[in-house]
Amino acid sequence: MSITAFKSIARYVVSIFVIGVFIFPIAWFALTSIKPISAVFNKDRVVVFDFKPTFENYKVTVLGAFKSDTQSNSTVLMGTSGKGAYDGRGAIMSSLIIAICSTFLATTISLLAAYALSRLSFRGAQGYMHWILSQRFLPPIAIIIPLVFIFRDLGLRDTHLGIIIAHTLINIPIALLILKSFFDDVPIEVDQAAMIDGATRFQCFYMVVLPMIKGGVAATAVLCFIFSWTEFLLSLFLTNSIRTVPVKITTFVTSTGSEWGYISALGTAAIIPGFIFILLVQNHLVRGLTMGAIKD
């Protein structure tokens, strides 16, 4: 075997191993979601494949079936009781509304601001960029208490609009920095040529430059969506009746035990919307993630 062929095989083996390391937790999570409770809580051994698959966990969390109606879980009494205690449909819908709206707002606002910072020169622009970057240094837990009081006084606490605004504000700094880097990759001569031909500044932005950075917009939107979809702390403190998927999953952990079957079922189902969103923008995503990687 030649050295070149050996390196190629070794590269593939290492790649498969790395992918396996990252995929294993997700695969195990999905496998747990179709295990009966006797297999999940088997004290004698770790049950991997030798069990009868069941979709009762999905029926309860995704379809809203009553827990006591599922024969596979009736032998062990743990967790909460009551109709709808494990119904995750409302949480999925709330997470979708919040994630989509906050992603749209954060991306739109950041697009306008990033274009202005990239194309317009003004005093203190560099300091302003540093200030924007500093907003990501502060952890949300440091501002959660005053934020709760502010949202309560404004009537935004325990509302979808309140969480959308909170997620938008958290997403804007990182989205702005990413999008500005994409705008910087487009030569300013493109704008100047369009303006010579009679285009306004907004027409330069919307009709000329924006189509050139579709990949960057897609990559930014994916990052904003994933953050909003998985965000826990703000969603927990700013709401009581509204529960996103991460907050809903925590209710499955009680003093009598953790319902790992329901946790894994709702968690696995929650992966699907993000996966679908990435598929919708996949044509631009790869180009956006690699844009600017090679400089002349």
C-alpha positions in Angstrom: 0.0 0.0 0.0 1.4 3.4 -1.0 1.8 6.2 1.5 -0.8 8.3 -0.3 -3.4 5.6 -0.1 -2.6 4.9 3.6 -3.0 8.6 4.4 -6.3 8.7 2.5 -7.6 5.7 4.4 -6.4 7.0 7.8 -8.1 10.4 7.1 -11.4 8.6 6.4 -11.1 6.5 9.5 -10.4 9.5 11.7 -13.2 11.4 10.1 -15.7 8.6 10.7 -14.5 8.3 14.3 -14.9 12.0 15.0 -18.4 12.0 13.4 -19.3 8.9 15.5 -18.2 10.7 18.7 -20.5 13.6 18.0 -23.4 11.5 16.7 -23.3 8.9 19.5 -25.1 11.0 22.2 -27.9 12.0 19.7 -28.3 8.3 18.6 -28.4 7.1 22.2 -30.9 9.8 23.0 -33.1 8.8 20.1 -32.7 5.1 21.0 -33.8 5.8 24.6 -37.0 7.5 23.3 -38.3 4.2 21.9 -37.3 2.0 24.9 -39.9 0.8 27.3 -39.5 2.0 30.8 -38.3 -1.5 31.9 -35.3 -1.2 29.5 -34.5 2.4 30.5 -34.4 1.6 34.2 -32.9 -1.9 34.0 -30.5 -2.1 37.1 -28.8 -5.4 36.0 -27.4 -4.3 32.6 -27.4 -1.7 30.0 -30.0 -2.4 27.4 -28.9 -1.5 24.0 -30.9 -3.2 21.2 -32.5 -6.2 22.9 -35.8 -4.6 23.7 -39.2 -4.3 22.0 -39.5 -0.8 20.5 -42.4 1.3 21.7 -43.7 4.7 20.5 -45.7 5.4 23.7 -43.3 8.1 24.7 -44.0 10.0 21.5 -47.7 9.5 21.8 -47.7 11.1 25.2 -45.3 14.0 24.6 -45.9 14.8 20.9 -49.5 13.6 20.3 -50.9 14.5 23.8 -52.0 11.0 24.9 -52.8 10.7 28.6 -49.9 9.0 30.5 -52.1 6.5 32.4 -53.4 5.2 29.1 -50.0 3.8 28.1 -49.5 0.3 29.2 -45.8 0.3 28.9 -45.4 3.0 31.6 -48.2 2.0 33.9 -46.0 -0.4 36.0 -43.8 2.3 37.4 -45.3 5.3 39.2 -43.1 8.4 39.0 -43.1 11.9 37.8 -46.2 14.1 37.6 -49.8 13.2 37.0 -52.8 14.8 35.4 -53.9 15.1 31.8 -51.5 17.2 29.7 -48.6 17.1 32.2 -46.4 15.5 29.6 -48.0 17.0 26.5 -45.2 18.9 24.7 -47.3 20.2 21.7 -47.8 23.6 23.3 -44.1 23.9 24.1 -43.1 22.9 20.6 -45.5 25.5 19.1 -44.3 28.2 21.5 -40.7 27.5 20.7 -41.4 27.6 17.0 -43.2 31.0 17.3 -40.4 32.5 19.4 -37.5 31.1 17.4 -38.9 32.1 14.0 -39.9 35.6 15.1 -36.7 36.3 17.0 -34.6 35.0 14.2 -36.4 37.2 11.6 -36.1 40.3 13.8 -32.5 39.8 14.8 -31.4 39.0 11.2 -33.4 42.0 9.7 -32.1 44.5 12.3 -28.6 43.2 12.1 -28.6 43.3 8.3 -29.4 47.1 8.3 -26.9 47.9 11.0 -24.1 45.7 9.6 -24.5 47.4 6.2 -24.3 50.8 7.7 -21.2 49.9 9.8 -19.5 48.3 6.8 -20.2 51.1 4.3 -20.6 54.3 6.3 -17.7 56.0 8.1 -18.4 57.9 11.3 -16.5 58.9 14.4 -16.2 56.2 17.0 -17.2 53.3 14.7 -14.5 51.0 16.0 -15.4 51.7 19.6 -19.0 51.0 18.8 -18.1 47.7 17.4 -16.1 46.8 20.5 -19.2 47.8 22.6 -21.4 45.5 20.5 -18.9 42.7 21.0 -18.8 43.3 24.8 -22.5 42.6 24.9 -21.7 38.9 24.4 -19.2 38.8 27.3 -21.9 39.4 29.9 -23.7 36.1 30.8 -27.6 36.3 30.9 -27.6 35.2 34.5 -26.0 38.5 35.5 -28.9 40.6 34.2 -31.8 38.2 34.6 -33.1 39.8 37.9 -33.4 43.4 36.6 -34.6 42.1 33.3 -37.5 40.3 35.0 -38.5 43.5 36.8 -38.2 45.6 33.6 -40.3 43.1 31.6 -42.9 42.9 34.4 -43.3 46.7 34.6 -43.7 46.9 30.8 -46.3 44.1 30.8 -44.1 41.8 28.7 -43.5 39.1 31.3 -45.2 35.8 30.6 -45.9 36.7 27.0 -44.6 35.4 23.7 -43.7 39.0 22.7 -41.5 39.4 25.8 -39.4 36.2 25.1 -39.2 37.2 21.4 -37.7 40.6 22.3 -35.3 39.0 24.8 -34.0 36.5 22.3 -33.8 39.1 19.6 -31.7 41.4 21.9 -29.4 38.6 22.8 -29.0 37.5 19.2 -28.4 40.9 17.6 -24.7 41.4 18.7 -23.4 38.1 17.3 -25.6 38.4 14.2 -24.3 42.0 13.6 -20.7 41.0 13.9 -21.1 38.0 11.6 -23.0 39.9 8.9 -20.6 42.9 9.0 -17.8 40.5 8.1 -19.8 39.3 5.1 -20.5 42.9 4.0 -16.8 43.7 4.3 -16.0 40.9 1.9 -18.0 42.7 -0.8 -15.9 45.4 -2.4 -17.2 48.9 -1.8 -16.7 49.6 -5.5 -19.8 47.5 -6.2 -21.9 50.1 -4.3 -20.2 53.0 -6.0 -20.8 51.5 -9.5 -24.5 51.0 -8.7 -24.8 54.6 -7.3 -23.2 55.9 -10.5 -25.9 54.1 -12.5 -28.6 55.9 -10.4 -29.3 53.5 -7.5 -30.1 54.9 -4.1 -28.2 53.7 -1.0 -31.1 51.4 -0.1 -31.3 50.0 -3.6 -27.5 49.3 -3.4 -28.2 47.4 -0.2 -31.3 45.5 -1.2 -30.8 44.8 -4.9 -27.0 44.7 -5.3 -25.1 43.7 -2.1 -27.7 41.6 -0.3 -28.1 39.0 -3.0 -24.3 38.6 -2.9 -24.3 37.5 0.7 -27.3 35.2 0.8 -25.0 32.5 2.2 -24.0 34.7 5.1 -27.6 35.6 5.9 -28.5 31.9 5.9 -25.6 31.0 8.2 -26.5 33.9 10.6 -30.2 32.9 10.6 -29.3 29.3 11.4 -27.2 30.4 14.4 -29.9 32.7 15.7 -32.6 30.0 15.3 -30.6 27.4 17.1 -29.8 29.8 20.0 -33.4 30.8 20.4 -34.6 27.2 20.0 -32.3 25.9 22.7 -32.2 28.9 25.1 -33.3 28.0 28.6 -32.5 30.7 31.2 -34.4 33.7 29.8 -37.4 31.5 28.8 -37.5 30.1 32.4 -37.4 33.4 34.3 -39.5 35.5 31.9 -42.5 33.2 31.8 -44.8 31.2 34.0 -47.5 29.7 31.8 -45.6 29.8 28.5 -43.0 27.0 28.3 -40.5 26.4 25.6 -39.2 22.9 24.8 -36.1 23.2 27.1 -38.3 24.5 30.0 -40.9 21.9 29.4 -38.4 19.1 29.5 -37.3 20.2 33.0 -40.8 19.5 34.3 -40.2 15.8 33.6 -37.6 15.7 36.4 -39.4 15.5 39.7 -38.7 14.4 43.3 -40.0 10.9 42.5 -37.7 10.3 39.5 -36.7 11.5 36.0 -38.9 10.4 33.1 -36.1 9.6 30.7 -38.4 8.1 28.1 -40.4 11.3 27.8 -37.4 13.5 28.1 -35.6 11.7 25.2 -38.8 11.6 23.1 -39.6 15.3 23.4 -35.9 16.1 23.0 -35.6 14.0 19.9 -38.8 15.5 18.4 -37.4 19.0 19.1 -34.4 18.3 16.9 -36.7 18.0 13.8 -37.7 21.7 13.4 -34.1 22.8 13.5 -33.1 20.1 11.0 -35.9 21.2 8.7 -34.9 24.8 8.9 -31.3 24.0 8.1 -32.5 21.9 5.1 -34.4 24.9 3.8 -31.3 27.1 3.7 -28.7 24.4 3.0 -28.1 25.8 -0.6 -26.7 29.0 0.9 -25.4 27.6 4.2 -22.2 26.0 3.1 -21.2 29.0 1.0 -22.0 31.3 3.9 -19.9 29.3 6.3 -16.9 29.3 3.9 -17.3 32.8 2.6 -14.2 34.9 3.3 -12.1 31.8 4.1 -9.9 32.4 1.1 -8.4 35.8 0.4 -6.7 37.0 -2.7 
